[in-house]
Amino acid sequence: MTDPVSPRKVQQALAYLAGLHGDDLERARQVGAQVQRWRGKSDEHERAWLEAEHRWQLVHRLAPQLRGVVQPEPCDPSRRRLLRQGGALAVVLAAGGWLGWMFKRTMPFEHALQTAHAEAPRRFALPDGSELLVAAESNLRVRYSHGQRQVLLLHGNAYFDVAHERLRPFLVSTRLGVVQVLGTAFTVSDRGVGVQVAVARGRVQVRDLQGREVVLRAGQRVGLDDQGRLGAWQAGSELGPDLRHWQRAWWSFTDTPLAEVIAELNAYVAKPLSVDASAARLHLTGSFPSAEPQVLIESLARVLPVRVVDEGGRVMVMGR
């Protein structure tokens, strides 16, 4: 792997470029000779020169008024002119530094994010300024290109607080559909039963496998069933689980199918639970601490017509 170029050397190359593009032809000739010697000293100097040229060209494509500001003036030994030249060069170097930061922010990026079983929610910062909060036993792939930002949610729960970029859409792809950000913070959950999307701020567009779409606003949510079909969107308080509560180590379920409850629970328990067909379609309402999953397990038999049976290490939730 090639080592990154020193910012100081890029600034030095930008200073040479300022001299080369000035109106003093004699000075430009002298600088030209210095540049050749400087570039030949090392591979890092050559890479710094190429980076500086790239930034210089971009600055000169930004706008005519900016070009006028950063264009170096003819060399003049007077103190006032030297101060003006120094100010112009400072603008060039600042613009170069800004462009360097911008390219770092928008350069292609690929990373795998994975959390462990029963792990507390973990925060991840992305290069564009977006933030992810990822729940236990979750698996994601982040892929950024110059034209698109994409997250593949393979399994689990993630909360997205997305930095706005007009020219690069932000997509969350799941096995059952795609969520496109329209400027927002939202949660996507996939524990293997269906996919749930809940919006905390702004708007998202959710598209199912049949191409149908719905736009959700703050406080709304929608589910994708196991066939990749959109359900009816509703307010967040009307359809459980409340996907924001796991961020505070708490589960809140409202009329939630037991199969979904167990799928969420299994990310936190040492012995995964299975639910048989007679109990899978029962619905649960209640709030439980995710840091103490045994509280939820012990509550099931009290609030639903089920029994929890441990059969030699295999825990089953069965209808009575």
C-alpha positions in Angstrom: 0.0 0.0 0.0 1.3 3.5 -0.9 1.8 5.7 2.1 -0.3 8.9 2.2 1.4 12.1 1.0 2.4 14.6 3.7 0.1 17.7 3.7 3.2 19.8 4.2 4.7 18.6 1.0 1.4 19.2 -0.9 1.4 22.8 0.4 5.0 23.2 -0.7 4.1 21.9 -4.2 1.2 24.4 -4.2 3.6 27.2 -3.4 5.7 26.2 -6.4 2.6 26.2 -8.5 1.8 29.7 -7.4 5.2 30.9 -8.6 4.9 29.1 -11.9 1.6 30.7 -12.6 2.6 34.3 -11.7 3.2 37.1 -14.1 6.9 37.4 -13.4 8.4 35.3 -16.3 11.9 35.3 -14.8 10.6 34.2 -11.5 8.5 31.5 -13.1 11.6 30.2 -15.0 13.6 30.0 -11.7 10.8 28.2 -10.0 10.5 25.8 -12.9 14.1 24.7 -12.4 13.5 24.4 -8.6 10.4 22.3 -9.3 12.3 19.8 -11.4 14.9 19.3 -8.8 12.3 19.1 -6.0 10.2 16.5 -7.8 13.2 14.3 -8.5 14.2 14.0 -4.9 11.7 11.3 -4.0 8.6 9.4 -5.1 6.6 11.2 -2.3 7.6 14.6 -3.8 6.3 13.5 -7.2 3.0 12.3 -5.7 2.7 15.5 -3.8 3.2 17.4 -7.0 0.5 15.5 -8.8 -1.9 16.0 -5.9 -1.2 19.7 -5.9 -1.7 20.0 -9.6 -5.1 18.2 -9.2 -6.2 20.6 -6.5 -4.9 23.7 -8.4 -7.0 22.7 -11.5 -10.1 22.1 -9.4 -9.7 25.5 -7.7 -9.5 27.1 -11.2 -12.6 25.4 -12.3 -14.7 26.5 -9.3 -15.7 30.0 -10.3 -14.2 33.1 -12.1 -14.4 35.2 -8.9 -12.5 32.5 -7.0 -9.9 32.2 -9.7 -9.3 35.9 -9.4 -8.8 35.7 -5.7 -6.3 32.8 -5.8 -4.4 33.9 -8.9 -0.8 34.9 -7.8 0.2 38.4 -8.5 3.5 39.5 -10.1 6.5 39.4 -7.8 7.1 42.8 -6.2 9.6 43.4 -3.4 7.4 46.0 -1.7 6.1 45.0 1.7 2.5 45.7 0.7 2.6 43.6 -2.4 4.4 40.7 -0.6 1.6 40.8 2.0 -1.0 40.6 -0.8 0.8 37.7 -2.5 1.0 35.9 0.8 -2.7 36.4 1.3 -3.5 35.0 -2.2 -1.2 32.0 -1.6 -2.9 31.4 1.8 -6.2 31.2 -0.1 -4.7 28.7 -2.6 -3.4 26.6 0.3 -6.7 26.8 2.2 -8.6 25.9 -0.9 -6.2 23.0 -1.5 -6.7 21.8 2.0 -10.5 22.1 1.7 -10.4 20.2 -1.5 -8.2 17.5 0.1 -10.7 17.2 2.9 -13.6 17.0 0.4 -11.9 14.3 -1.6 -11.3 12.3 1.5 -14.9 12.7 2.4 -16.2 11.5 -1.0 -13.6 9.0 -2.0 -14.8 5.3 -2.5 -15.1 3.5 0.8 -16.1 0.0 1.7 -16.3 -1.5 5.2 -18.0 -4.3 7.1 -19.7 -3.5 10.4 -20.6 -6.4 12.7 -21.7 -6.5 16.3 -21.5 -9.5 18.7 -24.2 -11.5 20.3 -25.8 -9.6 23.3 -23.4 -6.6 22.7 -24.6 -3.1 23.7 -25.5 -0.8 20.8 -22.3 0.4 19.1 -21.9 3.7 17.3 -20.0 4.0 14.0 -19.0 7.2 12.1 -18.9 7.2 8.3 -16.6 9.3 6.1 -19.4 11.7 5.0 -20.4 12.6 8.5 -23.3 10.1 8.8 -23.6 8.1 12.0 -24.9 4.5 12.6 -26.0 3.0 15.9 -25.9 -0.8 15.5 -27.7 -3.2 17.8 -26.5 -6.6 19.0 -25.9 -9.4 16.5 -26.1 -7.2 13.4 -24.2 -7.4 10.1 -23.8 -4.6 7.6 -21.7 -3.7 4.6 -21.0 -0.1 3.8 -20.1 0.8 0.2 -19.5 4.4 -0.9 -18.7 5.4 -4.5 -18.4 8.9 -6.0 -22.1 8.6 -7.1 -23.8 6.7 -4.4 -23.7 5.8 -0.7 -25.1 2.3 0.1 -25.5 0.2 3.2 -26.4 -3.5 2.9 -28.2 -4.6 6.0 -27.7 -8.4 6.0 -29.1 -8.9 9.5 -30.0 -7.0 12.6 -31.1 -3.5 13.7 -29.4 -0.2 12.8 -30.3 3.4 13.4 -29.1 5.8 10.6 -28.5 9.6 11.1 -27.6 10.5 7.5 -25.5 13.6 6.5 -27.2 15.4 3.6 -25.5 15.2 0.2 -27.6 16.4 -2.8 -25.5 14.6 -5.4 -25.0 11.2 -3.7 -28.1 9.4 -2.6 -28.0 7.2 0.5 -29.6 3.8 0.2 -30.2 1.0 2.6 -30.6 -2.3 0.8 -32.2 -5.3 2.6 -33.3 -8.8 1.4 -36.9 -7.6 1.1 -36.6 -4.0 -0.2 -34.7 -0.8 -0.4 -34.9 2.4 1.7 -33.7 5.7 0.1 -33.0 8.6 2.3 -34.7 11.9 1.5 -32.9 13.7 4.4 -33.5 11.9 7.7 -32.7 9.8 10.7 -34.4 6.4 10.8 -34.2 2.8 11.9 -34.2 -0.4 9.8 -34.7 -3.8 11.4 -34.3 -7.3 9.9 -34.2 -10.2 12.3 -35.2 -12.8 9.7 -39.0 -12.6 9.8 -39.8 -9.3 8.1 -38.2 -5.9 7.7 -39.3 -2.9 9.6 -38.6 0.8 8.8 -39.3 3.6 11.3 -38.6 7.3 10.7 -37.4 9.5 13.6 -36.7 12.7 11.5 -37.2 13.8 7.9 -38.4 11.4 5.2 -37.5 8.1 3.6 -38.8 6.3 0.5 -39.3 2.5 1.0 -39.6 0.3 -2.1 -40.6 -3.4 -2.0 -39.6 -6.3 -4.3 -42.6 -5.7 -6.5 -41.5 -2.1 -7.1 -44.2 -0.5 -5.0 -43.1 2.6 -3.0 -44.2 4.6 0.0 -42.7 7.8 1.5 -42.6 7.9 5.3 -42.3 11.0 7.4 -41.2 11.5 11.0 -43.2 9.2 13.4 -44.3 6.8 10.7 -43.2 3.3 10.0 -43.9 0.4 7.6 -43.2 -3.3 7.4 -42.1 -5.5 4.5 -43.4 -9.1 4.9 -41.4 -12.2 4.2 -42.4 -12.0 0.5 -41.0 -8.5 0.2 -44.4 -6.8 0.1 -45.2 -3.5 1.7 -47.7 -3.4 4.5 -49.9 -0.4 5.3 -47.8 2.4 6.7 -48.8 3.6 10.1 -47.8 6.0 12.9 -45.0 4.6 15.0 -47.1 4.1 18.1 -49.6 1.9 16.2 -47.4 -0.9 15.1 -44.7 -2.6 17.2 -42.0 -3.1 18.0 -40.9 0.5 18.6 -37.6 0.3 16.9 -36.1 3.3 18.7 -36.3 1.7 22.2 -33.5 -0.8 21.7 -31.1 2.2 21.5 -31.8 2.8 25.1 -31.5 -0.9 26.1 -35.3 -1.3 26.1 -37.8 -3.2 24.0 -41.3 -1.9 23.5 -43.7 -4.2 21.6 -47.2 -3.2 20.5 -49.4 -6.0 19.0 -46.2 -7.6 17.6 -46.2 -11.1 16.2 -44.5 -13.4 18.6 -42.2 -14.7 15.8 -40.8 -11.2 15.5 -40.4 -10.8 19.3 -38.4 -14.1 19.5 -36.2 -13.2 16.6 -35.2 -9.9 18.4 -34.8 -11.7 21.7 -32.4 -14.3 20.2 -29.8 -11.6 19.6 -29.4 -11.3 23.4 -29.8 -14.7 25.0 -27.3 -17.5 25.4 -29.7 -20.2 24.3 -31.8 -19.2 21.2 -35.5 -19.8 21.4 -37.7 -21.4 18.8 -41.4 -20.7 18.4 -43.7 -23.4 17.0 -46.5 -22.7 14.5 -49.2 -22.7 17.1 -47.6 -19.7 18.9 -45.9 -17.8 16.1 -48.9 -15.7 15.2 -49.8 -14.7 18.7 -49.2 -11.0 19.4 -47.4 -9.4 22.3 -47.7 -5.9 23.8 -45.4 -4.8 26.6 -42.0 -3.2 27.5 -39.0 -5.1 28.7 -35.3 -4.3 29.5 -33.1 -5.7 26.7 -30.2 -5.9 29.2 -32.3 -8.5 31.1 -33.8 -10.8 28.4 -34.9 -13.3 31.0 -37.5 -10.9 32.2 -39.2 -11.1 28.8 -38.9 -14.9 28.7 -40.5 -15.3 32.1 -43.3 -12.9 31.1 -44.4 -14.8 28.0 -46.3 -17.5 29.8 -48.0 -15.0 32.1 -49.3 -12.7 29.3 -49.8 -15.2 26.4 -51.3 -18.7 26.2 -47.9 -20.3 25.7 -45.4 -22.3 27.7 -41.6 -22.1 27.5 -39.9 -25.6 27.5 -36.2 -26.3 27.7 -35.6 -29.6 25.9 -32.0 -30.5 26.6 -30.6 -27.1 25.6 -33.2 -26.3 23.0 -35.7 -23.8 24.3 -39.2 -23.9 22.7 -42.1 -21.5 22.9 -45.2 -23.6 22.4 -48.9 -22.9 22.4 -50.9 -24.3 25.3 
